[in-house]
Amino acid sequence: ETRNLSANVQMVLVAEKTYHDSIVFLLNGSVEILSLTAQELKYYEFENGRLVLNIEEVVMPGDQLHISMSYEGKIGQKHGQDAGLTLEKYWYPVNRDIHKLTYEIELGLPEQYRMEAPGVQKGRTWQWGTREPQGSIAVPIAAY
């Protein structure tokens, strides 16, 4: 079963290796990117679930990469224990070589879903974030 979702995501990722020309992320291929900005970004390509950020300057280990993007689309959801928006659903840009990120997220879910934690609900939108680096972002949601 699939449901529409909309997301505004601001992430600060800490590079753990050197990136010369581009940085590749995985993102659920069913979403449509509405906007995307990042420092040093020349242009991006998004095809078959691969988001390629082509960059102007080399990103070195320890450098921070700021990404701001909006997107919407359908991401498969299951009821019960697998109802969360987990890393494996690639509902936000994932690079398996980056294990430190902070984020601020505004997530819109269809009316039959709610988020159990950690967000603050404003209508059909939830907002949350962290200032402490995390390894990934997982969101527990459930159907009413």
C-alpha positions in Angstrom: 0.0 0.0 0.0 1.4 3.4 -0.8 0.6 6.9 0.5 1.6 10.3 -0.5 4.1 12.1 1.6 5.7 15.5 1.3 9.0 16.5 2.9 11.1 19.6 3.5 14.5 18.4 4.7 17.5 20.3 5.8 20.6 18.2 6.6 24.1 18.8 7.6 26.3 15.8 6.8 29.9 15.3 7.9 31.9 13.7 5.1 34.0 10.7 6.2 35.9 10.4 2.9 37.0 12.6 0.0 34.5 13.5 -2.8 36.1 15.0 -5.9 33.4 15.6 -8.5 30.2 14.3 -7.1 28.4 12.7 -4.1 25.9 10.0 -4.7 22.8 9.5 -2.5 20.1 6.9 -2.6 16.5 8.4 -2.5 13.3 6.6 -3.1 12.8 6.6 -6.9 9.1 7.3 -6.6 9.5 10.9 -5.2 9.7 14.0 -7.3 12.2 16.6 -6.2 10.7 20.0 -6.1 13.8 21.9 -5.0 17.4 21.1 -4.0 20.2 23.4 -2.9 23.6 22.6 -1.4 26.8 24.5 -1.1 29.3 23.9 -3.9 26.5 22.3 -6.0 26.8 22.7 -9.8 23.8 20.6 -10.7 22.1 17.4 -9.6 20.8 14.4 -11.4 18.0 12.1 -10.1 17.3 8.8 -11.9 16.3 5.3 -10.7 16.7 6.2 -7.1 20.2 7.7 -7.5 20.6 11.3 -6.5 24.0 12.6 -7.8 25.1 16.0 -6.5 27.8 17.3 -8.9 30.0 19.6 -6.9 32.4 22.4 -7.7 34.9 21.9 -4.9 36.5 18.8 -3.4 34.8 17.8 -0.1 37.3 16.5 2.4 36.8 14.2 5.4 35.4 16.2 8.2 33.9 18.8 5.9 30.2 19.6 6.4 27.8 19.4 3.5 24.5 21.4 3.9 21.6 20.1 1.8 18.2 21.6 1.7 15.5 20.0 -0.4 11.7 19.6 -0.9 10.1 16.6 -2.5 6.9 14.6 -2.6 5.7 11.3 -3.8 4.5 7.8 -2.8 6.6 5.7 -0.5 5.4 2.2 0.3 4.0 1.7 3.8 3.0 -1.4 5.6 0.8 -1.6 8.7 2.1 -2.9 12.0 5.7 -3.3 12.9 7.1 -2.2 9.5 5.1 1.0 9.4 8.1 3.3 10.1 9.9 5.5 7.5 13.2 3.6 8.0 16.5 4.1 6.3 15.8 1.2 4.0 12.9 3.0 2.4 15.3 5.8 1.4 12.7 8.5 2.2 15.5 11.0 2.7 18.9 11.1 0.8 21.1 8.3 2.1 24.9 7.9 1.6 26.1 4.8 3.4 29.5 6.3 3.8 28.2 9.1 5.9 27.3 8.2 9.5 27.1 11.7 11.1 24.2 14.0 10.3 22.1 16.6 11.9 18.7 17.6 10.5 15.5 19.6 10.6 12.5 18.0 8.9 9.0 19.0 8.1 7.0 15.9 7.0 3.4 15.9 5.6 1.6 12.6 5.9 -1.8 11.5 4.6 -4.7 11.9 7.0 -4.9 8.2 7.9 -1.4 8.3 9.3 0.1 9.8 12.4 3.7 10.0 13.7 4.2 8.4 17.1 7.4 10.3 17.9 9.5 12.6 17.9 7.7 15.3 16.0 5.5 18.2 16.8 2.2 18.1 14.9 0.9 21.1 13.1 -2.2 20.1 11.2 -1.2 17.2 8.8 2.5 18.2 9.2 5.1 17.1 11.7 8.3 18.9 12.5 11.4 17.8 14.3 15.2 17.8 14.2 18.4 17.3 16.1 21.5 19.2 16.9 23.5 16.2 18.0 24.9 14.1 15.1 22.9 10.9 14.3 23.7 7.9 12.2 20.4 7.9 10.3 16.8 9.2 10.6 14.0 6.7 11.4 10.4 7.8 11.8 7.8 5.6 13.5 4.4 6.2 11.9 1.1 4.3 12.1 -2.3 4.2 10.5 -5.3 5.3 12.5 
